[in-house]
Amino acid sequence: MPLIKRAELPPLLAELQRQGPPRVCLCLGERYLAREAADLLQQAIVATAPATVHSIDGDLEDPALTLAKLTSFSLLPGRQIFRVGDSRIFQTKTTAAAVWNRAVQAKESGHPEAAVRPLLALLQVGGIGSESATPFTDLTADQWQTAFAFARPAGDLSWADTLAAGADRGAGAGGKEAGITERYIAAIEKGLPPPNILILTVDEADRRQKLFTAIKKHGLVVDCAVAAGSGAAAQGEQKDVLRQLVHKTLGEFGKKIEPRALDLFFERVGFQPVAVVMESEKLALYAEQRPLITVADLDAMVGRSREDALFELTDAFGKGQAGRTLEILNRLQDSGTHGLAILATMRNYLRRLLILRSLQLRPAPRWHNGMNARQFQNDYLPALKEAGQWPELVKGHPYALFMNFTTAAGFSCPVLRDWLGLLLTAEYQLKGSPLPPRLVLEELFLTMLQAQRDGSGRA
């Protein structure tokens, strides 16, 4: 049975009920969406015949024991569904870099709790036990490469140690049993006993693996992955997924949401499916008997940190998105953020761009437009760190630094200096003139955005 997208699963369920379910099902991708797809498969299987569901936590699982049960006939009547959540059977060094990036993205997006599971999975892949309290910091560059098959990230990794230390690292820390993958492949190709069905959910899997190919050939693979990043296509796909979740969750309470409130909801929560569902339930309960969720309900129940909104302001400004910049600026002021706090954020942002742009203009290491992330991480960044200038500005995840340098490359140093002067003038006006703060800030941003639009602010 071929690999299908998550949206193709509901129409397929009726056909699966008529023809009989596949013996092995893999739900791959975003964790909440993969679990939701597994729920639909499980419900469809149980609806056609009596079944016993054996739920297994992948973090505590012994894959060899699960395989032994799968290949044996049970004394229990009916179908036997073995559902393994967050299975470790696909964890390899090939997927380690993607797992690390997922942890970094969760931490940088303000959801450190979502980074714990990927970090623990990474320790399992590397066969690193619980002997050390600082397992990531302790690894040298060579040890990291050996354990995870990708280069050790630059910067302070103590945040990863802290998150991993707060969770139980004992279970399965030694990785999966040698040769177990090949045994799974052989069992799938031979065919599981008729009553037995295996449902796996995983966040990451190397699609070149023989195990993945075997499941796709003899079972069913449901792709629940969602495009990452801030590009228009990725943002559109993420919003489509979140929109479906919001409408489905509110529909269960017999409620709908205003279009304007829905857009604001996405901006506040971001692409966090679990958070979207939980916040939707909160809104539905708060509305009580009212059938429509409004912006006022959102303001009362769905908060957002000032730091998140300020980051969005600089992000929109750096991309030259005039409409979005002014919208976020007004929203910040409406929520009570002081104008001086906005100016302080922009001052730090422009100062950082100015320093990065000045580094790019140095003869060595040589920066060139069109440099890709791999060249930046492998060549430019190490040479820049070796030079020893502004070391505090070249710490952090290499890809995040690459994006900062790419943004800085689009501006000229004279214009960035002029803009810092405009910020100082605006600060004096906020502190000593009778002009409304909103007017001062809008004039400042419109002046800078117009320079970007005309090209006079670009390098």
C-alpha positions as CSV (number, residue, x, y, z in Angstrom):
1,M,0.0,0.0,0.0
2,P,1.6,3.3,-1.0
3,L,2.5,6.2,1.4
4,I,-0.4,8.6,1.9
5,K,-0.8,12.1,3.3
6,R,-2.6,12.7,6.5
7,A,-5.5,14.4,4.6
8,E,-6.0,11.2,2.5
9,L,-6.6,9.0,5.6
10,P,-10.3,9.7,6.4
11,P,-11.5,8.8,2.9
12,L,-9.4,5.6,3.1
13,L,-10.8,4.3,6.4
14,A,-14.0,3.0,4.9
15,E,-12.1,1.1,2.3
16,L,-9.8,-0.3,5.0
17,Q,-12.8,-1.5,6.9
18,R,-14.2,-3.4,3.8
19,Q,-10.9,-4.9,2.8
20,G,-9.4,-5.5,6.2
21,P,-6.8,-3.4,8.0
22,P,-3.0,-3.5,7.1
23,R,-0.9,-5.6,9.5
24,V,1.6,-2.8,10.0
25,C,0.8,0.9,10.1
26,L,3.3,3.8,10.5
27,C,2.2,7.3,11.4
28,L,5.1,9.6,10.7
29,G,5.6,13.3,11.4
30,E,4.4,16.0,13.8
31,R,3.7,14.2,17.1
32,Y,0.2,15.4,17.8
33,L,-0.9,14.9,14.2
34,A,0.7,11.4,14.1
35,R,-1.1,10.4,17.3
36,E,-4.4,11.7,15.9
37,A,-3.9,9.6,12.7
38,A,-3.1,6.5,14.8
39,D,-6.4,7.2,16.8
40,L,-8.4,7.2,13.5
41,L,-6.8,3.9,12.4
42,Q,-7.3,2.3,15.7
43,Q,-11.0,3.3,15.8
44,A,-11.6,2.0,12.3
45,I,-10.0,-1.3,13.1
46,V,-11.9,-1.7,16.4
47,A,-15.2,-0.8,14.7
48,T,-15.1,-3.8,12.4
49,A,-14.3,-6.6,14.9
50,P,-13.6,-7.1,18.6
51,A,-10.0,-6.1,19.4
52,T,-7.7,-5.7,22.4
53,V,-5.4,-2.6,22.3
54,H,-2.0,-2.9,23.9
55,S,-0.6,0.6,24.4
56,I,3.2,0.7,24.7
57,D,5.3,3.7,25.5
58,G,8.3,3.8,23.1
59,D,10.5,5.4,25.7
60,L,10.1,2.4,28.0
61,E,9.7,-0.3,25.3
62,D,11.8,-3.3,24.7
63,P,11.4,-3.7,20.9
64,A,12.5,-7.3,21.1
65,L,9.7,-8.2,23.5
66,T,7.2,-6.3,21.3
67,L,8.3,-8.3,18.3
68,A,8.0,-11.6,20.2
69,K,4.4,-10.8,21.0
70,L,3.7,-9.7,17.5
71,T,4.9,-12.9,16.0
72,S,3.0,-15.1,18.5
73,F,-0.6,-16.1,18.7
74,S,-2.4,-14.6,21.7
75,L,-4.7,-16.5,24.1
76,L,-7.0,-13.5,24.1
77,P,-9.9,-13.5,21.6
78,G,-10.2,-11.2,18.7
79,R,-7.6,-8.9,17.1
80,Q,-4.6,-7.8,19.1
81,I,-3.5,-4.2,18.3
82,F,0.0,-3.3,19.5
83,R,0.3,0.4,19.5
84,V,3.8,1.8,20.1
85,G,3.9,5.6,20.7
86,D,7.2,7.4,19.9
87,S,8.8,4.2,18.8
88,R,12.6,4.0,19.0
89,I,12.9,1.4,16.3
90,F,13.6,4.1,13.6
91,Q,16.1,6.0,15.6
92,T,19.4,6.1,13.9
93,K,22.3,8.5,13.5
94,T,21.0,9.4,10.1
95,T,18.0,11.2,11.8
96,A,20.0,12.6,14.7
97,A,20.6,16.1,13.1
98,A,16.9,16.5,12.4
99,V,16.1,15.4,16.0
100,W,18.5,18.0,17.3
101,N,17.1,20.8,15.1
102,R,13.6,19.9,16.4
103,A,14.8,20.4,19.9
104,V,16.5,23.7,19.1
105,Q,13.4,25.0,17.3
106,A,11.2,24.1,20.3
107,K,13.5,25.9,22.7
108,E,13.9,29.0,20.5
109,S,10.1,29.3,19.9
110,G,9.6,29.5,23.7
111,H,8.4,26.0,24.3
112,P,11.4,24.3,26.1
113,E,9.1,21.5,27.4
114,A,8.7,20.3,23.8
115,A,12.5,20.0,23.4
116,V,12.8,17.4,26.2
117,R,11.7,14.4,24.2
118,P,13.9,15.0,21.1
119,L,16.9,15.5,23.5
120,L,16.3,12.2,25.2
121,A,15.9,10.5,21.8
122,L,19.2,11.9,20.8
123,L,20.9,10.5,23.9
124,Q,19.4,7.1,23.1
125,V,20.7,7.3,19.5
126,G,24.2,8.1,20.8
127,G,24.0,5.3,23.4
128,I,24.7,7.9,26.2
129,G,23.6,6.8,29.6
130,S,22.7,8.8,32.7
131,E,26.1,8.8,34.3
132,S,26.8,12.5,33.5
133,A,24.6,15.4,34.6
134,T,25.9,17.4,31.6
135,P,25.9,14.8,28.7
136,F,25.8,17.3,25.9
137,T,28.4,19.8,27.2
138,D,30.8,17.0,28.1
139,L,31.1,15.7,24.5
140,T,34.1,17.0,22.5
141,A,33.7,17.8,18.8
142,D,35.0,14.3,17.9
143,Q,32.9,12.5,20.4
144,W,29.8,14.4,19.3
145,Q,30.5,13.5,15.6
146,T,30.9,9.8,16.6
147,A,27.8,9.7,18.7
148,F,25.4,11.6,16.5
149,A,27.0,11.7,13.0
150,F,26.9,15.5,12.6
151,A,29.1,18.4,13.7
152,R,28.8,19.6,17.3
153,P,26.8,22.9,17.4
154,A,28.6,26.0,18.4
155,G,27.7,28.0,21.5
156,D,26.6,27.1,25.0
157,L,24.8,23.7,25.2
158,S,24.0,23.9,28.9
159,W,20.3,24.5,28.1
160,A,20.2,21.0,26.6
161,D,21.8,19.5,29.7
162,T,19.3,21.3,32.0
163,L,16.3,20.0,30.1
164,A,17.6,16.5,29.8
165,A,18.5,16.5,33.5
166,G,14.9,17.2,34.5
167,A,13.6,14.0,32.8
168,D,14.0,10.3,33.4
169,R,17.0,9.2,31.2
170,G,17.3,5.8,32.5
171,A,14.8,4.0,30.3
172,G,16.3,2.8,27.1
173,A,19.3,5.0,27.3
174,G,21.5,2.3,25.8
175,G,19.6,2.4,22.5
176,K,17.9,-0.5,20.8
177,E,19.1,-4.1,20.6
178,A,21.6,-4.8,17.8
179,G,19.9,-6.6,14.8
180,I,16.4,-5.9,15.9
181,T,15.6,-3.8,12.8
182,E,16.5,-6.7,10.6
183,R,14.2,-9.0,12.6
184,Y,11.3,-6.6,12.3
185,I,11.9,-6.4,8.5
186,A,11.9,-10.2,8.3
187,A,8.7,-10.5,10.3
188,I,6.9,-7.9,8.2
189,E,7.9,-9.5,4.9
190,K,6.9,-12.9,6.2
191,G,3.6,-11.6,7.5
192,L,2.4,-11.2,11.1
193,P,-0.1,-13.7,12.5
194,P,-3.6,-12.7,11.3
195,P,-5.0,-11.5,14.6
196,N,-2.0,-9.2,15.3
197,I,-1.7,-5.6,14.1
198,L,1.2,-3.1,14.8
199,I,0.6,0.7,14.8
200,L,3.7,2.8,15.2
201,T,4.0,6.6,15.7
202,V,7.4,8.4,15.2
203,D,8.5,12.0,14.8
204,E,11.5,11.2,12.5
205,A,12.4,8.3,10.2
206,D,15.0,7.9,7.5
207,R,12.9,7.1,4.5
208,R,15.8,5.3,2.9
209,Q,15.8,2.7,5.6
210,K,14.9,-0.9,4.7
211,L,12.4,-1.0,7.5
212,F,10.6,2.0,6.2
213,T,10.5,0.5,2.7
214,A,9.2,-2.8,4.1
215,I,6.3,-1.1,5.9
216,K,5.4,1.0,2.9
217,K,5.4,-2.2,0.7
218,H,3.5,-4.5,3.1
219,G,1.6,-2.1,5.3
220,L,0.5,1.5,5.4
221,V,2.5,4.7,6.0
222,V,0.6,7.9,6.9
223,D,2.7,11.1,6.4
224,C,1.8,13.6,9.0
225,A,4.8,15.9,8.5
226,V,4.2,19.6,8.1
227,A,6.6,22.0,6.3
228,A,8.7,23.9,8.7
229,G,10.1,27.5,8.4
230,S,8.8,31.0,7.8
231,G,8.4,30.9,4.0
232,A,5.0,31.6,2.5
233,A,4.3,28.0,1.4
234,A,5.3,26.6,4.9
235,Q,3.3,29.2,6.7
236,G,0.3,28.5,4.5
237,E,0.5,24.7,5.2
238,Q,0.9,25.3,8.9
239,K,-2.1,27.6,9.0
240,D,-4.2,25.1,7.1
241,V,-3.4,22.4,9.7
242,L,-4.1,24.7,12.6
243,R,-7.4,25.9,11.1
244,Q,-8.6,22.3,10.8
245,L,-7.7,21.7,14.4
246,V,-9.5,24.8,15.7
247,H,-12.7,24.2,13.7
248,K,-12.8,20.6,14.7
249,T,-12.2,21.3,18.4
250,L,-14.7,24.2,18.5
251,G,-17.2,22.2,16.5
252,E,-17.3,19.5,19.2
253,F,-18.6,22.2,21.5
254,G,-21.0,23.6,18.9
255,K,-19.1,26.8,18.4
256,K,-17.4,28.9,15.7
257,I,-14.8,31.6,15.7
258,E,-14.6,35.0,14.0
259,P,-12.2,35.1,11.0
260,R,-10.3,38.1,12.6
261,A,-10.1,36.2,15.9
262,L,-8.8,33.1,14.1
263,D,-5.9,35.0,12.5
264,L,-5.0,36.6,15.8
265,F,-5.2,33.2,17.4
266,F,-2.6,31.7,15.0
267,E,-0.3,34.7,15.6
268,R,-0.4,34.2,19.4
269,V,-0.1,30.5,19.7
270,G,2.1,29.7,16.7
271,F,2.5,26.2,15.2
272,Q,2.0,24.2,18.3
273,P,-0.9,21.7,17.6
274,V,-1.3,20.6,21.2
275,A,-1.4,24.2,22.4
276,V,-3.9,25.1,19.6
277,V,-6.3,22.3,20.7
278,M,-6.0,23.2,24.4
279,E,-6.5,26.9,23.9
280,S,-9.5,26.2,21.6
281,E,-11.0,24.2,24.4
282,K,-10.4,27.0,26.8
283,L,-12.1,29.5,24.5
284,A,-15.1,27.2,24.0
285,L,-15.6,26.8,27.8
286,Y,-15.1,30.5,28.4
287,A,-17.8,31.4,25.8
288,E,-20.3,29.3,27.7
289,Q,-23.7,29.5,25.8
290,R,-22.4,31.9,23.1
291,P,-22.0,30.2,19.8
292,L,-19.3,32.6,18.4
293,I,-15.8,33.1,19.7
294,T,-14.7,36.8,19.4
295,V,-11.5,38.8,19.6
296,A,-12.6,39.9,23.1
297,D,-12.7,36.2,24.2
298,L,-9.2,35.7,22.7
299,D,-7.8,38.8,24.5
300,A,-9.2,37.4,27.8
301,M,-8.1,33.8,27.5
302,V,-5.2,33.5,25.0
303,G,-2.2,35.4,26.2
304,R,1.1,36.0,24.5
305,S,4.4,37.2,25.9
306,R,5.6,40.6,25.1
307,E,8.9,39.0,24.0
308,D,7.3,36.9,21.3
309,A,5.5,40.0,19.9
310,L,8.7,42.1,19.9
311,F,10.5,39.3,18.1
312,E,7.8,39.2,15.5
313,L,8.2,43.0,15.1
314,T,11.9,42.8,14.2
315,D,11.3,39.7,12.0
316,A,8.7,41.5,10.0
317,F,10.8,44.7,9.8
318,G,13.9,42.7,8.7
319,K,11.9,41.1,5.9
320,G,10.6,44.5,4.7
321,Q,6.9,43.5,5.4
322,A,5.5,47.0,5.9
323,G,1.9,46.0,6.5
324,R,2.7,43.3,9.0
325,T,5.3,45.5,10.8
326,L,2.7,48.3,11.4
327,E,0.1,45.8,12.4
328,I,2.3,44.3,15.1
329,L,3.4,47.7,16.2
330,N,-0.2,48.8,16.7
331,R,-1.0,45.5,18.5
332,L,1.9,46.0,20.9
333,Q,0.7,49.5,21.8
334,D,-2.9,48.3,22.2
335,S,-1.7,45.6,24.6
336,G,0.1,48.2,26.8
337,T,3.7,47.8,25.7
338,H,5.5,51.1,26.3
339,G,7.0,52.9,23.3
340,L,10.4,53.0,25.0
341,A,10.4,49.2,25.2
342,I,9.7,49.0,21.5
343,L,12.5,51.5,20.8
344,A,14.9,49.5,23.0
345,T,14.2,46.3,21.1
346,M,14.7,48.0,17.7
347,R,18.0,49.6,19.0
348,N,19.4,46.3,20.0
349,Y,18.2,44.7,16.7
350,L,19.7,47.5,14.5
351,R,22.9,47.5,16.5
352,R,23.3,43.8,16.0
353,L,22.7,44.1,12.3
354,L,25.3,46.9,12.1
355,I,28.0,44.9,13.8
356,L,27.2,41.8,11.7
357,R,27.3,43.9,8.5
358,S,30.7,45.4,9.5
359,L,32.0,41.9,10.0
360,Q,30.9,40.9,6.6
361,L,32.8,43.8,5.1
362,R,36.2,42.6,6.5
363,P,38.5,41.1,4.0
364,A,38.9,37.9,6.0
365,P,37.0,35.7,6.5
366,R,35.3,36.6,3.2
367,W,31.5,36.9,3.1
368,H,29.8,36.6,-0.2
369,N,26.1,37.0,-1.1
370,G,24.5,33.7,-1.9
371,M,26.5,31.8,0.7
372,N,24.5,28.8,1.8
373,A,24.0,27.4,5.4
374,R,26.6,24.6,5.0
375,Q,29.3,27.0,3.8
376,F,28.5,29.3,6.6
377,Q,28.7,26.6,9.3
378,N,31.7,24.7,7.9
379,D,33.9,27.6,6.7
380,Y,32.8,31.1,7.5
381,L,31.7,30.8,11.1
382,P,34.7,28.8,12.4
383,A,37.0,31.4,10.8
384,L,35.0,34.2,12.3
385,K,35.2,32.7,15.8
386,E,38.9,32.2,15.4
387,A,39.4,35.9,14.7
388,G,37.9,36.5,18.1
389,Q,36.0,39.7,17.4
390,W,32.5,40.2,19.0
391,P,32.5,36.6,20.3
392,E,29.2,37.1,22.2
393,L,27.4,37.8,18.8
394,V,28.6,34.6,17.1
395,K,27.3,32.2,19.8
396,G,24.2,30.1,19.3
397,H,22.8,27.6,16.8
398,P,24.7,27.9,13.4
399,Y,21.5,28.1,11.3
400,A,20.0,30.9,13.5
401,L,23.3,32.8,13.1
402,F,23.2,32.2,9.4
403,M,19.8,33.7,9.1
404,N,20.9,36.8,11.1
405,F,23.9,37.2,8.8
406,T,21.7,36.8,5.8
407,T,19.4,39.5,7.0
408,A,22.3,41.9,7.8
409,A,23.7,41.4,4.3
410,G,20.7,43.2,2.9
411,F,21.5,46.5,4.7
412,S,24.2,49.1,4.4
413,C,26.2,50.4,7.4
414,P,25.5,54.1,6.7
415,V,21.8,53.6,6.7
416,L,21.8,51.4,9.8
417,R,23.7,54.2,11.6
418,D,21.2,56.8,10.3
419,W,18.4,54.6,11.6
420,L,20.0,54.4,15.0
421,G,20.0,58.3,15.0
422,L,16.3,58.3,14.1
423,L,15.6,56.0,17.0
424,L,17.4,58.4,19.3
425,T,15.3,61.3,18.0
426,A,12.1,59.3,18.5
427,E,13.2,58.5,22.1
428,Y,13.7,62.2,22.9
429,Q,10.2,62.9,21.4
430,L,8.6,60.2,23.5
431,K,10.2,61.6,26.7
432,G,9.8,65.3,26.1
433,S,7.4,66.2,23.4
434,P,3.6,66.5,23.5
435,L,3.2,64.3,20.4
436,P,1.2,61.1,20.9
437,P,3.5,58.1,21.2
438,R,1.6,56.2,18.5
439,L,2.3,59.0,16.0
440,V,6.0,59.2,16.9
441,L,6.5,55.4,16.4
442,E,4.4,55.2,13.2
443,E,6.4,58.0,11.7
444,L,9.7,56.3,12.7
445,F,8.8,53.0,11.2
446,L,7.2,54.5,8.1
447,T,10.4,56.4,7.4
448,M,12.6,53.3,7.8
449,L,10.2,51.1,5.8
450,Q,10.0,53.6,3.0
451,A,13.8,53.5,2.8
452,Q,13.7,49.8,2.5
453,R,11.0,49.9,-0.2
454,D,13.0,52.5,-2.2
455,G,16.1,50.5,-1.9
456,S,18.0,53.3,-0.2
457,G,18.3,51.1,3.0
458,R,19.7,48.2,1.2
459,A,23.4,47.3,0.7
